[in-house]
Structures are given as C-alpha cells and as structure tokens.
C-alpha cells in the first residue's frame, strides 16, 4: 500500500500521515504507527514544527484527539490528514500554526 513501510526487525508498521496547519492551509508529512497514541504523534509533530506537544490540539473528522487514545481508535488510516491547532483550547477558532516544517 502506498505510504506504508514495514520494519521487519520489530514488526512495527509505520505509515505516512499528513498534518494541516489551519492558519495558512499548508500540510506536511509525518511517519507514525497507527497503533501509537495521539501523544506520540504530537511528539513527532513537535520535532517537525517546533510547537511543543502540550500546545497542540489535533483534530480528525471534527473530533479533538485525546492523548491516551491510539490513532487507530479514531479510524485514522494511511495518508489521512490530521488538523493541527496551536493552543490547548479545543475548537478555538483563533488557534494557528506557525510551522517551520517543509510543507507539501
């Protein structure tokens, strides 16, 4: 499947997900395991964006993602797009992204 890569050594499967910044509509790719928690995805995003994980709110299909849940539990699949809002306030219309990542 496009976007999937397998690590044969430990059985983990990583996939490409996209993160969209709402302020300017740009998006960038990250690699993550679908079995991983939302908190771990936030750490990956922090490495790309330099936005601390505690300042990130992630939204998928209109739902704010909770740190302890797995990505899979929200129905996230390979090449899906997750929306990033800066600030911990869920649903805040004034949240924005100032990513320094290479956008696609």
N, C-alpha and C positions, 0 to 999 in steps of 0.2 A: 504494500500500500504506500502511496506517495506520502512523504513526510514522516514515515516511521523508520526507525533504525533500531536494530536489536543489538544488545550487548550479550554475547554468547557466554561470557565468563560468569556472570552472576544471575542471568535470567531476566534482568530488568529490561523493560521496553520503554524507550523514550520516543516522544513524538513532537512534532512542531506545532506550537500554538501561536496565535497572533495576539498582540496586546495593542489596543487602540486608545490613543490619548484624545479625550473629548474636546479639548480646547482648540486643537488645530486639525483634528481628524486623521493624523498620521498613525501608522501602525508599524510595529516591528515584530520580528520573530523571536521566540524563545524555545528552548528544548526542555521538556518536562515529562515526568512519568504520570500517567493518568491515575495511578494508584496513590500518588503523593497527595499530601494535604495542601490546602489553599495557602497555608502559612509558608510551606516550602516553595511554592510558586512565587509568592511575594519576595522571598529571598533572591530568587533568580532574577526577578524584575528589578530588584534593588541594585544588583550588580550591573544591569544594563542601563538603568535610568538614573541612578544615584538619588532615588526617592526612598527614604527609609521605609521598611516594610510596615512599621506601625502607622505611617501616614497614608498608606494605600488602602483604598476600597476597591475591590474587584467586583464587577457586575457581569453576569451572564444571563441572557434571556430575561432581563428585567429583575433578576434576583441578586441581592448583595450576598457574596460568598462568605461563609464563616470559616475562620482559620482552621478549626479542627476537622472539618469535613474534607473528604477526598474530592479531587477533581471529577472523578468518575461518578460520584454520588449525585452530581449536578447534571449528568448526562453530557459532559464535555468530551468531545472526540477529537481525533487528529485534525489539524488545520482549522479548528474553531477559533473564533475571535472572542476574547475577554476584554471588557472595557475597564480602563483604569481611571479612577477619580482620586485626585490628591486630597487628603484630609480624611479623617476617620468618620465624619458625619455621613451616614448612609443616605443616598438620594439628594445630597446637597447640589443644587443647580450651579453654584458658584465654584465648585471644585474644578481644578485644572491640572494639566500635566505640563511639566517643563522638562521633558526627556532630553537627554543628551545622546541617546542611542541612535544608531544608524537606522533610519526608518525605511520601510519598504512600501 
